[in-house]
Amino acid sequence: MDLDEKDELLLLALERNARASVVTLARKIGLSRSATQERLFRLEREGVIQGYTVRLGQRTGAQRIRAWLLVSHTKYGSCAKTVPILQRIPEVRSAFSIAGDIDLLVEVTAGSIADLDRVRSRIRETPGVSDVATHIVLTAHFEGRNAADQAPAVLPNTIVQLKADGRGSL
């Protein structure tokens, strides 16, 4: 499905606030309420919008543990075989096939270290998985597109040079 500029603006607005009213969304993208509602229905029907979600912030009481698991496969393993198993694990929030030595990047949230260890072991025991490296998130500094709102602007006509060590210079 080809998305036009209004579709892209609508999706961006929903990424920032999925609870925004249709009237608010319509104002942001410059269309009528009915035209915006029809776009929402079409984007949902076409599978572009597959659902709406909540991003949890800091809560009082029990903290959830968030981790990224780096999954590698044996020569007999594959993402196509592993992903359906991951989809059945409630603590798995997302999974991404990535380029390089690692095959899958898996986001997990768990209620405790013991729960995280149980999930990690379940994934490691999956046929075709050769290794799972665990990286626990200490602090989430920003997430999603809101990061662009917080990032310092680069001045027009400024050249940014990235050096081999990853440091940038103007």
Secondary structure by P-SEA (a helix, b strand, c coil): ccccaaaaaaaaaaaacccccaaaaaaaacccaaaaaaaaaaaaaaccccbbbbbbcccccbbbbbbbbbbbbcccccccccaaaaaacccccccccccccccbbbbbbbccaaaaaaaaaaaaacccccbbbbbbbccccccccccccccccccccbbbbbcccccccc
